[in-house]
Amino acid sequence: MDAMDWELLRELQDNARLSFNELSRRVHLSPPAVAERVRRLEESGVITGYHAVVDPARAGWDVSAFVQLTCYGPSCVLRDPDVATWPEIREIHRVTGDVCSILKIAVPSMAAFESLIDRLAAYGKPSSTMIFSSPVTSRPVTAVPPATDRPAADRPAADRPATDRR
């Protein structure tokens, strides 16, 4: 990916409804060139879809939380594809540490939350953290900074000064 691809991604992440004509005006390329680059980004899997951003609370899903599940073996929530279809489940993440997964959920009420926790308990031990607010939600993906812009500890050993190598 080159700088122009990142410029297109920046614009599309800001407003995916831009027409190719408007997008071409903003990035200073012809509409056919923009269309071809966007098509390549889609085909390569960099762009995976276009979505409306919906506020769950304003849509009636007033209670949001993260639920950590400690489960292992055949009864693990990660082994049941049906869980991903439950309307309350917003995201499922397989993680390291003391738990095997973290689920982001949204429900219309505390009674619905209690019911969901009871259903999830069949898969393992749930532990929840309520979400009061989300000052930062979906941030745009940007180009990875060059190694020289990253802290020394984050750079490969070959890119660090000799005094920093461990």
GUDOMAR-266948 format. One record per residue (C-alpha): residue number from 1; residue in three letters; z, x, y negated. Coordinates in Angstrom, 3 decimals. Each point is the difference from the previous one (the first is absolute). Layout:
% residues N
   num   residu         up       east      north
   NUM      Ala          Z          X          Y
...
***
This chain:
% residues 166
   num   residu         up       east      north
     1      Met      0.000      0.000      0.000
     2      Asp     -0.877      1.259     -3.428
     3      Ala      1.287     -0.753     -3.497
     4      Met     -2.419     -2.936     -0.391
     5      Asp      1.301     -1.640      3.196
     6      Trp      3.548      0.306     -1.373
     7      Glu     -1.131     -1.498     -3.314
     8      Leu     -1.520     -2.956      1.858
     9      Leu      3.181     -0.422      2.065
    10      Arg      2.144      0.084     -3.149
    11      Glu     -2.071     -2.756     -1.590
    12      Leu     -0.121     -2.126      3.173
    13      Gln      3.742      0.342      0.604
    14      Asp      0.568     -1.176     -3.562
    15      Asn     -2.409     -2.955      0.377
    16      Ala     -1.886     -0.529      3.264
    17      Arg     -1.910     -2.915     -1.529
    18      Leu     -2.124      2.216     -2.242
    19      Ser     -3.719     -0.526      0.450
    20      Phe     -2.100      3.022      0.892
    21      Asn     -1.546     -0.287     -3.484
    22      Glu      3.401      0.210     -1.715
    23      Leu      1.189      2.698      2.376
    24      Ser     -3.147      2.040     -0.686
    25      Arg      0.582     -0.321     -3.754
    26      Arg      3.579      1.253      0.365
    27      Val     -0.828      3.023      2.176
    28      His     -3.397      0.780     -1.575
    29      Leu     -2.139     -0.385      3.132
    30      Ser     -2.839     -2.402      0.756
    31      Pro      0.896     -3.236      1.814
    32      Pro     -1.945      1.032      3.149
    33      Ala      1.837      3.353      0.088
    34      Val      3.344     -1.792     -0.389
    35      Ala     -0.904     -2.473      2.748
    36      Glu     -0.968      2.840      2.356
    37      Arg      3.202      1.949     -0.673
    38      Val      2.195     -3.095      0.467
    39      Arg     -1.863     -0.831      3.237
    40      Arg      0.666      3.540      1.302
    41      Leu      3.686     -0.257     -0.939
    42      Glu      0.198     -3.300      1.912
    43      Glu     -1.866      1.311      3.060
    44      Ser      2.147      3.147      0.173
    45      Gly      3.178     -2.121     -0.058
    46      Val      1.269      1.289     -3.356
    47      Ile     -0.328     -3.532     -1.413
    48      Thr      1.458     -2.349      2.596
    49      Gly     -0.237     -3.293     -1.875
    50      Tyr      0.275     -1.915     -3.241
    51      His      3.050     -2.187     -0.580
    52      Ala      1.615     -2.309     -2.512
    53      Val      3.512      1.101     -0.969
    54      Val      2.306     -2.990      0.469
    55      Asp      3.613     -0.211     -1.178
    56      Pro      1.856     -1.261      3.116
    57      Ala      2.848     -1.595     -1.997
    58      Arg     -2.395     -2.008     -2.173
    59      Ala     -1.784     -1.094      3.179
    60      Gly      3.259     -1.379      1.468
    61      Trp      1.184      3.057      1.994
    62      Asp      3.152      0.506     -2.104
    63      Val      2.009      2.348      2.244
    64      Ser     -1.318      3.493      0.785
    65      Ala      1.647      2.705      2.061
    66      Phe     -0.513      3.103      2.086
    67      Val      1.129     -0.390      3.591
    68      Gln      0.636      3.103      2.069
    69      Leu     -0.176     -0.484      3.755
    70      Thr      1.579      2.223      2.599
    71      Cys     -1.911     -0.759      3.159
    72      Tyr     -1.481      2.045      2.813
    73      Gly     -1.961     -0.546      3.171
    74      Pro     -1.959     -3.066      1.062
    75      Ser      1.870     -2.412     -2.315
    76      Cys     -0.838      1.995     -3.162
    77      Val     -1.403     -2.058     -2.869
    78      Leu     -2.858      2.514     -0.287
    79      Arg     -1.219     -0.986      3.481
    80      Asp     -0.368     -3.699     -0.853
    81      Pro     -3.215     -0.647     -1.970
    82      Asp      1.075     -3.607     -0.679
    83      Val      2.730      1.167     -2.407
    84      Ala     -2.682      1.271     -2.387
    85      Thr     -1.356     -3.576     -0.225
    86      Trp      3.304     -1.560     -1.094
    87      Pro     -0.494     -1.212     -3.585
    88      Glu      3.318      1.501     -1.124
    89      Ile     -1.010      3.532      0.991
    90      Arg     -1.650      1.739     -2.980
    91      Glu     -0.090      3.571      1.394
    92      Ile      1.032      1.840      3.162
    93      His      0.614      3.755     -0.029
    94      Arg      0.728      2.219      3.006
    95      Val      2.460      2.627     -1.229
    96      Thr      2.076      2.974      1.074
    97      Gly      3.782      0.172     -0.080
    98      Asp      2.658     -2.310      1.354
    99      Val     -2.266     -3.058     -0.041
   100      Cys     -3.444     -0.443      1.492
   101      Ser     -1.495     -2.347     -2.581
   102      Ile      0.415     -1.381     -3.491
   103      Leu     -1.397     -3.421     -0.812
   104      Lys     -0.539     -1.379     -3.476
   105      Ile      0.536     -3.732      0.132
   106      Ala     -0.180     -2.996     -2.334
   107      Val      1.463     -3.429      0.734
   108      Pro      0.421     -3.169     -2.050
   109      Ser      3.807     -0.210      0.311
   110      Met      3.157      1.618      1.347
   111      Ala     -0.032     -2.500      2.880
   112      Ala     -3.516      1.201      0.888
   113      Phe      1.231      3.603     -0.291
   114      Glu      2.827     -0.704      2.451
   115      Ser     -2.462     -1.603      2.413
   116      Leu     -2.348      2.994     -0.244
   117      Ile      2.844      2.463      0.640
   118      Asp      0.948     -2.034      3.090
   119      Arg     -3.605      0.189      1.276
   120      Leu     -0.182      3.748     -0.689
   121      Ala      3.310      0.593      1.822
   122      Ala     -1.852     -0.646      3.272
   123      Tyr     -1.750      3.363     -0.583
   124      Gly      3.031      2.114     -0.883
   125      Lys      2.755      0.425     -2.551
   126      Pro     -1.161     -1.105     -3.486
   127      Ser      1.487      1.305     -3.232
   128      Ser     -1.193     -1.412     -3.314
   129      Thr     -0.158      1.040     -3.632
   130      Met     -0.792     -2.708     -2.557
   131      Ile     -2.567      0.747     -2.695
   132      Phe      1.219     -0.963     -3.482
   133      Ser     -3.074      1.219     -1.885
   134      Ser     -2.897      2.417      0.403
   135      Pro     -0.602      2.004     -3.188
   136      Val     -2.827      1.912      1.731
   137      Thr     -2.132     -1.797      2.554
   138      Ser     -3.446      1.077      1.083
   139      Arg     -0.916      3.234     -1.773
   140      Pro     -3.625      1.127      0.042
   141      Val     -0.985      2.775      2.392
   142      Thr     -1.115      3.111     -1.893
   143      Ala     -1.511      3.326      0.986
   144      Val      2.399      2.464      1.604
   145      Pro      0.799      2.652     -2.630
   146      Pro     -1.230      3.533      0.694
   147      Ala      2.501      2.228      1.803
   148      Thr      0.773      1.889     -3.224
   149      Asp      1.238     -3.251     -1.609
   150      Arg      2.462     -0.714      2.831
   151      Pro      3.477      1.514      0.276
   152      Ala     -0.009      3.215      2.045
   153      Ala      1.990     -1.587      2.823
   154      Asp     -2.767     -2.617      0.491
   155      Arg     -2.815      2.551      0.231
   156      Pro     -1.187      1.664      3.197
   157      Ala      1.600      3.446      0.472
   158      Ala     -3.303      1.760     -0.661
   159      Asp     -0.190     -1.649     -3.445
   160      Arg      3.540      0.937     -1.054
   161      Pro      0.902      3.201     -1.809
   162      Ala      1.261      2.686      2.422
   163      Thr      3.534     -0.350     -1.415
   164      Asp      0.017     -3.724      0.949
   165      Arg     -1.163      0.338      3.599
   166      Arg      2.555     -0.782      2.666
***
